[in-house]
Amino acid sequence: MELQPKNRYNIPAEATLDVLGGKWKTLILCHLAYGSKRTNELKKAMPVLRKKC
């Protein structure tokens, strides 16, 4: 079994984006730019998506 090489990041933002992942990462980072938030505060700040019928 071979070990996979660890990712090397040039700046902390690269590591953050790798950990967060998903389509909401940019929006979450924008909200966090104004200060720290609790998880529930971030959930409330996310837009509500309507299901298509």
Backbone as CSV, one residue per row, in Angstrom:
resi,resn,N_x,N_y,N_z,CA_x,CA_y,CA_z,C_x,C_y,C_z
1,MET,0.837,-1.175,0.000,0.000,0.000,0.000,0.889,1.248,0.000
2,GLU,0.647,2.152,-0.951,1.446,3.366,-1.058,0.755,4.518,-0.335
3,LEU,1.548,5.350,0.301,1.011,6.535,0.943,0.835,7.635,-0.095
4,GLN,-0.275,8.310,-0.018,-0.500,9.429,-0.933,0.185,10.665,-0.367
5,PRO,0.808,11.448,-1.234,1.462,12.661,-0.752,0.437,13.664,-0.230
6,LYS,0.809,14.385,0.838,-0.078,15.404,1.397,-0.081,16.613,0.480
7,ASN,-1.210,17.301,0.478,-1.292,18.529,-0.314,-0.397,19.591,0.304
8,ARG,0.252,20.351,-0.548,1.053,21.472,-0.083,0.358,22.743,-0.514
9,TYR,0.167,23.639,0.419,-0.540,24.881,0.153,0.431,26.047,0.211
10,ASN,0.231,26.992,-0.684,1.075,28.183,-0.716,0.594,29.248,0.257
11,ILE,-0.712,29.325,0.439,-1.291,30.308,1.358,-2.403,29.635,2.162
12,PRO,-2.723,30.144,3.348,-3.754,29.533,4.187,-5.134,29.456,3.518
13,ALA,-5.425,30.391,2.634,-6.731,30.383,1.971,-6.920,29.124,1.127
14,GLU,-5.851,28.615,0.526,-5.952,27.380,-0.255,-6.355,26.204,0.627
15,ALA,-5.773,26.107,1.791,-6.112,25.029,2.720,-7.552,25.168,3.190
16,THR,-7.981,26.392,3.460,-9.351,26.637,3.907,-10.350,26.206,2.854
17,LEU,-10.122,26.573,1.607,-11.038,26.204,0.528,-11.069,24.695,0.316
18,ASP,-9.935,24.039,0.516,-9.875,22.588,0.367,-10.696,21.897,1.454
19,VAL,-10.643,22.427,2.662,-11.381,21.830,3.782,-12.876,22.089,3.661
20,LEU,-13.245,23.315,3.319,-14.669,23.647,3.247,-15.367,22.916,2.112
21,GLY,-14.854,23.064,0.906,-15.447,22.404,-0.245,-16.898,22.793,-0.469
22,GLY,-17.483,22.265,-1.518,-18.902,22.480,-1.786,-19.220,23.815,-2.411
23,LYS,-20.484,23.957,-2.764,-20.910,25.153,-3.492,-21.113,26.372,-2.595
24,TRP,-21.124,26.183,-1.268,-21.399,27.292,-0.365,-20.125,27.944,0.184
25,LYS,-18.954,27.427,-0.170,-17.731,27.913,0.458,-17.502,29.406,0.262
26,THR,-17.755,29.919,-0.912,-17.525,31.342,-1.165,-18.443,32.199,-0.309
27,LEU,-19.708,31.803,-0.218,-20.668,32.554,0.583,-20.300,32.516,2.067
28,ILE,-19.874,31.350,2.544,-19.466,31.220,3.945,-18.260,32.106,4.235
29,LEU,-17.277,32.101,3.352,-16.088,32.936,3.556,-16.432,34.423,3.543
30,CYS,-17.386,34.808,2.708,-17.818,36.216,2.686,-18.423,36.613,4.025
31,HIS,-19.254,35.750,4.593,-19.853,36.046,5.893,-18.795,36.075,6.993
32,LEU,-17.806,35.194,6.924,-16.763,35.140,7.950,-15.778,36.303,7.838
33,ALA,-15.754,36.975,6.699,-14.860,38.112,6.531,-15.230,39.258,7.472
34,TYR,-16.485,39.290,7.915,-16.949,40.345,8.812,-16.795,39.966,10.278
35,GLY,-16.240,38.808,10.558,-16.008,38.384,11.933,-16.441,36.944,12.135
36,SER,-16.061,36.398,13.279,-16.390,34.995,13.554,-17.892,34.843,13.794
37,LYS,-18.403,33.674,13.427,-19.826,33.376,13.595,-19.965,31.943,14.081
38,ARG,-21.022,31.697,14.810,-21.346,30.337,15.219,-21.960,29.605,14.036
39,THR,-21.924,28.281,14.095,-22.444,27.466,13.000,-23.900,27.800,12.703
40,ASN,-24.700,27.948,13.738,-26.118,28.245,13.547,-26.319,29.606,12.886
41,GLU,-25.473,30.567,13.201,-25.568,31.887,12.568,-25.289,31.780,11.064
42,LEU,-24.314,30.953,10.700,-24.012,30.756,9.280,-25.171,30.055,8.571
43,LYS,-25.761,29.067,9.226,-26.901,28.365,8.618,-28.055,29.322,8.350
44,LYS,-28.322,30.220,9.294,-29.410,31.187,9.123,-29.099,32.202,8.019
45,ALA,-27.827,32.452,7.775,-27.422,33.425,6.761,-27.485,32.865,5.341
46,MET,-27.554,31.547,5.201,-27.604,30.918,3.877,-28.978,31.124,3.250
47,PRO,-29.027,31.344,1.942,-30.314,31.511,1.268,-31.109,30.208,1.267
48,VAL,-32.430,30.358,1.297,-33.305,29.194,1.241,-33.533,28.840,-0.223
49,LEU,-33.262,27.612,-0.573,-33.463,27.171,-1.954,-34.841,26.545,-2.078
50,ARG,-35.562,26.961,-3.080,-36.894,26.392,-3.315,-36.793,25.202,-4.214
51,LYS,-37.557,24.164,-3.891,-37.575,22.977,-4.721,-38.461,23.213,-5.928
52,LYS,-38.006,22.714,-7.077,-38.815,22.813,-8.283,-39.839,21.703,-8.273
53,CYS,-41.050,22.034,-8.651,-42.119,21.026,-8.693,-42.161,20.318,-10.021
